[in-house]
Amino acid sequence: MNGRTHWQSWDTARASGSKIDYWSDVVVRGVIDASMKPATKACFDGFLASRPIDKARFVSFRSQPHQINRTTTQARGGDGHLMIGLQLRGVSFIEQGDTRLRLVPGQIAVVDSNKPFNLQFPDLIERRLILVPRTFLDLGAGTRNDAPHIIRCEAGAAQVAREALLRLTDLTCDWSDQDCTLMMQALSHLLRTVPDQRAPLASTNRLTLADIQMEMRARLSDESLNPAMLARSFGISVRSLYRLFAQERQSFSQFLLDLRLNHARAQMEKDAGQSLTAIALDSGLSDSAHFSRAYRAKFGEAPSLTRARLRSKPIRA
């Protein structure tokens, strides 16, 4: 117990045949018995590292879009693990029973591996996982530890739990197996103290326009942001996305343009010394001519005039 088990890693760059077949095998060998399906057969790349300790397993991976499906037969042969997953990049959709959850970076999801589930990764994904025996994470009476749920890591014990999970799944971590087991027990205790920070199960299924707009603000500098990309991130159709905007008598394209132009103006007010090129790029507007025309149409003056006027303002003591 005082020894150290080592990380084992797999990289599709080392695959001699099909990368998809290779990754399908990696999922089973390094994580759990489940089936993998890529988002596209054109290309696929991924890296995964796994470290088994006692009856638990630590996993760190990043890959291109795909989905993982665990069937009833596969789940029936499970060993009582709960999957504690921390999202670092991209979004994930978790389906188990009648529950569908959306996981964004910075959140932790808890999933019961002894029940069938489907995990969808529509974007480039990076996650950290710990598979622990259910006895490690007895969440107490009145909790739904047999159903998937999300824990927001915004403050307090949840934030400490996030850091503990990150440390345990860090490939440079050289703790002994015994120390890792003790840390898992501490992590479980931390998670038991934050039931009030879980995302309400019912609310995760009610997508609102505010959710969409918040995501747009977060991705504002991404020039390629478009309805198809955004709809895919929320697991809805483009038509449904447009319908949400139409209900508020808004246009997706106009709302996005207004967001970008308002952001550009705010950047000038914050620091008038920035170049207009840098401001435009940070706002997701790489076409300088389009940026200048749209800015003039919205604010009644060229961006260069706004910046010059702000530069000439006296600095308050």
Secondary structure, 3 states (H helix, E strand, C coil): CCCCCCCEEEEHHHCCCCHHHHHHHHHHHHCCCCEEEECCCCCCCEEEEEEEECCEEEEEEEECCEEEEECHHHHHCCCCEEEEEEEEECCEEEEECCEEEEECCCEEEEEECCCCEEEEECCCEEEEEEEEEHHHHCCCCCCCCCCCEEEECCCHHHHHHHHHHHHHCCCCCCCCHHHHHHHHHHHHHHHHCCHHHECCCCHHHCCCHHHHHHHHHHCCCCCCCCHHHHHHHHCCCHHHHHHHHHHCCCCHHHHHHHHHHHHHHHHHHHCCCCCHHHHHHHCCCCCHHHHHHHHHHHHCCCHHHHHHHHHCCCCCC
